[in-house]
Amino acid sequence: MRLELIAIKSIIRRKKRVFFLLFTIIMSVAIVTTLYKLNDSMYLEIGDTFDKLGPNIIVTSAANDMDLAYGGVTLPSARNDGTRLIADDIMKIFSIEEAESIAAISPKLLDIGQVDDDSTAVLLGVHFQFEKLIKPWWSWQGQLPFANDEILLGSTIAKQLSKNIGDQLIIENETFSITGILDVTGTDEDHVIFMPLLTLQDLKGHGENISFIEVAALCSSCPLPDIMEQIRDVLPHSNVVALQEAIEVRTNTVERIQEFMVYGSIIIIIISSLVIGMSMMNYVYDRKVEIGVLRAVGLRRSHVFEVLMTEALLFGVIGGLVGYSLGTIFAKYITPFVVSIPLTIEFDLIVGTITILATIVITLLASLLPIYRVSKLDPVEALRI
């Protein structure tokens, strides 16, 4: 009889013992796979989420005749001299090679205007549909401006002017309706009056010029310096700078998640390897009598060794395949109960192959020492009860 058949028949005869051994291997692999899938998906998803939460690149004009501070940077005001950014420049940014790595773009015009004939305030012209995309954390009372004569006030400027939703506000001798008040942000936005970009361009005579463009780039899909360099190529008259604070927050958060994933996986793999090793040792040592019989009927030590290693190989293949499949399924259906963000969890052929191979190697290594010792037993000693 072929040694492979002896191994297979031996497995079939010991259904209960084999079931518990395979269950141990499968559950160990499934747990490792589940945690790996969750950690890996969270790492990617949180990285992408951070990319989409606010701008990390600011494009300003190269000209500089008047400085206004906003968003932690100093910006030049707009000027009709052909060197300024214009609203159509956002289409050039969308034409770069890595355009798919850009989540959102918001052009802005920054200026100072006379308010109610006795004070001045910072005016910011935006496209509100773009602003909502680039700043999804925004919340407000009332509603965002829709018409050309509607404005949104920052929380601080609204208190300073003693204005509420529905009130009128005169800016540069033009009357505007206050449709909303931005909730406190703790940034320069609390002191700003927001209005439609086209309205501010007409109100201050800037034509098509804008002050700067905020860009939310996906750092995970393309290195930020590459995106910045490509923007400089299509907008040679501009300054392109990265918001280091936003980049550092993303980098630090994602790196910590990655470290947790690596260390957690290593610890779980070690524990799982020990569990599989102990299970295989018990399985092999419980076979002493059978091994004594095989040796008594003429099988050599090398034959016994080969039979037992064949069984261990089969356990590794089955345990790795079923364990990876169950682990992926567990991760997919456990996700809604673990995290509130949507994660993409799919079967991965490469990861699955590596998991199966790793399970085979661990199972064989865990079986090597006990199989070697048992195969060297004297038949008389092995049959002694």
Buried (B, 14 or more C-beta within 10 A) or exposed (E): EEBBEBBBEBBEEBEEBBEBBBEBBBBBBBBBBBBBBBBBBBBBBBBBBBBBBBBBBBBBBEBBEEEBEBBEBEBBBBBEEEBBBBBEBBEBBEEBEBEEBBBBBBBBBBBEBBBEEEEEBBBBBBBBEBBBBBBEEBEBBBEBBEEEBBBBBBBBBBEBBEBEBEEEBEBBEBEBBBBBBBBEBEEBBBBBBBBBBBBBBBBBEBBBBBBBBBBBBBBBBBEBEBBBEBBBEBBEEBBBEBBEEBBEBBBEBBEEBBEEBEEBBEEBBEEBBEBBBEBBBBBBEEBBEBBBEBBEEEBEBEBBBBBBBBBBBBBBBBBBBBBBBBBBBBBBEBBEEEBEEEBEBEEBEEBBEEBBEBBBEBBBBBBBEBBBEBBEBEBEEBBEE
